[in-house]
């Protein structure tokens, strides 16, 4: 048995059930770690149980009860746990499988509760739902382990003190609360897809975890078209991961990427999911962005990209979800579909303005725009890219050229 693979795939399910049974995040995590330790001793010698998930839940639950009895406290709680969790000793039935699924959904909505700070929601989701260690999360976000640990402690304390319910929202609450869950998943993906700082443009483990969370949500809430749209969007973006950075570690623009490195099967799956979401009525920001991503991903060459349709989709997105980033992307699409000058007229953002100025031949203005963008960026790969572009323009601007 691949224990590491099992842990990645199942720890969220196990932990979510233990939190329901024990009513405490910290106790559930501690008891699960103890159950894992027992498993690492017993399973190699005695063989893996037929239902390892149920075995771990049962073992962790028994250890929690033993600890409570030793400490001579929570006696009433221990009795409740014995009654509630008795079924975990037996093999997991079809009904219990449904309960495990419900537990995962409860945990996701609890971790993404709007009363928690957004950064805490992201960290808690990765720690509890995905089973990523505090050390791994801190490395992914390039912050000290102690800072991340404190963030998680505060989040769990807030859940306990504020009495945040461990449940799936009622039907009338579901839409708004689901938006919050989808935002957390998208933020995890975006941090992986374009790291905000450090020397790696892509943190692939975060992209992979976000996609896994997207699949879980679509499986648990099959009727939610926007969740489908988000999953399709992430798959389509992630399909280009191997072409976005050169062998030398340099950023490669979309139009210059080697499309043979794009993952065709992932593009097919992402496109099918997006089409299904649109048929189901998805019309929010994720659906529109996913439609744009599908047009990029399915163009055989940069020249075949349907920029006119992309520009039209950005117009839709701008009307419903206006932001500086969307304004920039619409301007680029307009420049590609119609003319660079028309795109420039729409554009104020520095880095993309620099690129369009370079394309139209206004080199001195482009150089100044690149210098401003260079002073503002924190990602090392982006900085190297901007320096390279600036160097190319400065050489062209040299006297005698």
PyMOL commands that set and color helices and strands:
alter all, ss='L'
color gray80, all
select helices_A, chain A and resi 3-22+25-46+52-70+75-84+86-89+94-111+118-129+134-141+145-162+171-193+204-220+225-238+241-243+254-256+259-261+264-279+285-298+302-304+307-320+324-337+340-345+350-360+363-376+380-397
alter helices_A, ss='H'
color red, helices_A
deselect
rebuild
show_as cartoon
